[in-house]
Amino acid sequence: MPSQSRNSSTSSVRTARSSRSSKLASVEEKYGFEANFEPSLDKKYTCPVCLAGLREPVQTKCGHRFCRACIKKACGSQAVTKCPIDKIIFDLKTELFEDLAVKREVLSQKVLCVNKERGCSWTAELRYLEEHGDQCEFALVACQNGCGEEFIQQHAEQHGKECPLRIITCSYCKENIVHRDLTPHFQVCPRHPVSCSLCGKTDLLREQLKAHLDCDEGDCPDVVVPCSFQEMGCNEQVKRDLLSAHVQDATQHHFQLMVSYTRGLKSQVQSHMDTMRETHEICNQLICEQADLARQITEQNKQIGHQAALLREVQQIGHSGVLYWKVELPSQNYTNPLLSPPFYTSQPGYKFRLCLELRGHVARSETHASLFVMMCRGEYDDQLFFPFGGVCHVTVFNQSHSRAVSSDQHLTTTIECQNLTRAETDNCQTQKRGRLRFMKTDTLIRAPYCLNRELFIRADMATFCASA
């Protein structure tokens, strides 16, 4: 046989292959061959431990042969042990040898199929027994569907057609189901043909039966349906095919019901209209109230904003007669005057601001900045004497990074503030004193006085004259 020649070096019963590089390589623990040898197996090929055909035979130094698994089991875990036959001591690692010649002779013995009693006539060398066992049509197998029945392999196809647990497809809904559940499935299958229990119609599917019997949209003539004028008060219920006759016979009664129903609807409409009118009036009233509340909230927000501005101003305003002013110069437009935060000479005291005009005095060849001290309307004016008289010392700080900057390198000037009367506003241009040509604008807006487009100015106001 071609397959026999190809597999002559391997065991047909698929024992674990031993490693040829080591005599004591680990193999699968299987004991002797229990096969139907024909003729009977010679005693020299029988393992004295398991009394079956030698599997993976090994030979001790005293010449006795055993299955590899059998001698290991007999000797246990001891490295040095006794031969089970003549009790001669030997080393399992160095004095136990693989017997390849006997192995070939055993595998060449003729055997019968284990399924001979079921009718298999196969016979061949032992090496092909396991390969045949996997393919033998007389081998006993169990049903793969789990019905519990056992049969020979050649009957598997026939059993698959008869097994009560086989999977089949419903011819109506195409769903896969177990064969023994087919009858119960037909009782619920949505595509199974059914007949109407009322009218006897037979060309229906189960999933169509509900729509067929529906009182509103169905077509079964024997289903009991309410009168078409039920909403108007007719409580009659008749079969669908008798409904037209009932409507025709009860025309007068239905007309009276319609009149009563219409009157009721008219009353309801009038009631709804009255309710809508009242609701509309309430809505208009709420809209007006909402508008009033919105106006009140707006006024309150304005008052809160005004109070907050006053609070910020009070928090920022000094009352010591000294002002420190960080002036942030505009990028281009120098025409608008720059006003400092207000400050008071004392508490109570007079209120002032500084006013810096970068283009205060413009001549043909050069432009000068102007600096003024402005009298403002203050919260203590009613407690003070006017006209005011005093002097204001103004310092523009030199912002050079040199640590050796002395006080005489800062730009200072003194502005006399004489005969300043009470101011009417916070930005009164008439009540101011100062320097029209304070310094050249180009000098002021450059280093060392200006750095990062910022000036730092200090003002000290001293009061020396005030008369009633």
Stockholm file with secondary structure:
# STOCKHOLM 1.0

chainA/1-468         MPSQSRNSSTSSVRTARSSRSSKLASVEEKYGFEANFEPSLDKKYTCPVCLAGLREPVQTKCGHRFCRACIKKACGSQAVTKCPIDKIIFDLKTELFEDLAVKREVLSQKVLCVNKERGCSWTAELRYLEEHGDQCEFALVACQNGCGEEFIQQHAEQHGKECPLRIITCSYCKENIVHRDLTPHFQVCPRHPVSCSLCGKTDLLREQLKAHLDCDEGDCPDVVVPCSFQEMGCNEQVKRDLLSAHVQDATQHHFQLMVSYTRGLKSQVQSHMDTMRETHEICNQLICEQADLARQITEQNKQIGHQAALLREVQQIGHSGVLYWKVELPSQNYTNPLLSPPFYTSQPGYKFRLCLELRGHVARSETHASLFVMMCRGEYDDQLFFPFGGVCHVTVFNQSHSRAVSSDQHLTTTIECQNLTRAETDNCQTQKRGRLRFMKTDTLIRAPYCLNRELFIRADMATFCASA
#=GR chainA/1-468 SS CHHHHHTTTSCTTCCCCCCTTCTTCCCCCCCCBCCEESSCCCGGGBCTTTCSBCSSEEEETTSCEEEHHHHHHHHTTCSEEECTTTCCEEETTTSEEECHHHHHHHHTSEEECTTGGGTCCCEEEGGGHHHHHHHCTTCEEECTTSCCCEEEGGGHHHHHHHCTTCEEECTTTCCEEEGGGHHHHHTTCTTSEECCTTTCCCSEEHHHHHHHTCTTTCCCTTSEEECTTGGGTCCCEEEGGGHHHHHHHTHHHHHHHHHHHHHHHHHHHHHHHHHHHHHHHHHHHHHHHHHHHHHHHHHHHHHHHHHHHHHHHHHHCBSSSEEEEEEECCSSCCCSCEECCCEESSSSCCEEEEEEEEEEEECSSCEEEEEEEEEECCTTGGGSCSSEEEEEEEEECCCCSCTTCCGGGSEEEEEEEEEECCCSSTTCSSSEEEEEEEEEHHHHTSTTTCBTTEEEEEEEEEEEEECC
#=GC SS_cons         CHHHHHTTTSCTTCCCCCCTTCTTCCCCCCCCBCCEESSCCCGGGBCTTTCSBCSSEEEETTSCEEEHHHHHHHHTTCSEEECTTTCCEEETTTSEEECHHHHHHHHTSEEECTTGGGTCCCEEEGGGHHHHHHHCTTCEEECTTSCCCEEEGGGHHHHHHHCTTCEEECTTTCCEEEGGGHHHHHTTCTTSEECCTTTCCCSEEHHHHHHHTCTTTCCCTTSEEECTTGGGTCCCEEEGGGHHHHHHHTHHHHHHHHHHHHHHHHHHHHHHHHHHHHHHHHHHHHHHHHHHHHHHHHHHHHHHHHHHHHHHHHHHCBSSSEEEEEEECCSSCCCSCEECCCEESSSSCCEEEEEEEEEEEECSSCEEEEEEEEEECCTTGGGSCSSEEEEEEEEECCCCSCTTCCGGGSEEEEEEEEEECCCSSTTCSSSEEEEEEEEEHHHHTSTTTCBTTEEEEEEEEEEEEECC
//
